[in-house]
Amino acid sequence: MMRNGGGSTGASRPLFTGLSPRKGGNAMLILTDSAVYSLAGDSEGIVPSIRYHGTGVRSVAEGTSLDALAMADGKVLVLAGGEPQSIRTGIEDEIASLGILNEHPLELLIGTEPPYVYNLTRTGPAERNASFANLEVRDQWYTPWGGPAAVRSLARTGDGWVYADIHVGSIMRSADRGRTWAPVTPQLHVDVHQVSTCPAAYDRVYAQTADAFWISYDRGASWEHRAGDLGERYGRCVTVHPKDADLALATVSDGPHGDDVHGQLYRTEDAGANWTQVQGGFPDSTKENIDTFHVTFSSEGVAWATAENHLFVGRERAGTWSVFWEAPESIRMLSCRRP
């Protein structure tokens, strides 16, 4: 259990590429401490281009026609071709996660530390969600280091359900696009590091926790712990193929701290009933955790993962892996748009 890494909040002169809205392709955003890169496809020879150059980016979210960047100063930058739009959110809390609910008109969901959820439209400022702020279970949320909990990740479905994982405090769910909130069943392990959904199966929710992988088939009303082949190890990241709800990737390690935590990437084709470690083309083990947001699927089903400053691509249903790109610094986050 540990904090998500954060970029420098120091000022720098931002550079925007002025990219036009994307159409199709395996587009993806790649966040480092000093830049946000855009990857337009997965073909050999394609190199990520700088979408934004500057420090202080806390989280990114890729959409179909626009990208959103949450900044350490509380602003959100919307990139949609031409000059970016800066929205003053008025949020004083530290932004930990960002999600796009709708692009036209723009609706964003922002998770923070301390754990609050904010609703933001293009006109701003953001509105702290009263339902989330008044949840009775809030007094059970904690961190092992004594600081405030955080809304570590957000996930949504195409029919309006939204999930927010609390580190540490389980998962909260909303059936009305983030307006009203309630906790999932308490049988889920409370130390959640990422929540994920699948466009092909709205009823399913996937969670990677300090007790590895859990899955729900009824939107969080009940859960199954499927961590046998993972050795019930410490989990960080989970992502699901957009067209196959049984195909998922998850990362595990020996724990949150240490000189070598033996971070590993696993793959399942049966929703976690059986897991196989990803080897060959991807490191057998990493010294640090393969963290939240470090593994993802594109909307076309191409798998991506990062270890330190290397970006790996997984083809053939994430069955074969290779190095795709070496970034100039460590990669903090990957974001692919979801159908």
Secondary structure, 3 states (H helix, E strand, C coil): CCCCCCCCCCCCCCEECCCCCCCCCCCEEEEECCEEEEECCCCCCCCCEEEEECCCEEEEEECCCCEEEEECCCEEEEECCCCCEEEECCCCCEEEEEEEEECCCCEEEEEEECCCEEEEECCCCCEECHHHHCCHHHHHCCCCCCCCCEEEEEEECCCCCEEEEEECCEEEEECCCCCCCEECCCCCCCCEEEEEEECCEEEEEEEEECCEEEEECCCCCCCEECCCCCCCCEEEEEEECCCCCCCEEEEEECCCCCCCCCEEEEEECCCCCCCEECCCCCCCCECCCCCCCCEEECCCCCEEEEECCEEEEEECCCCEEEEEEECCCCEEEEECCCC
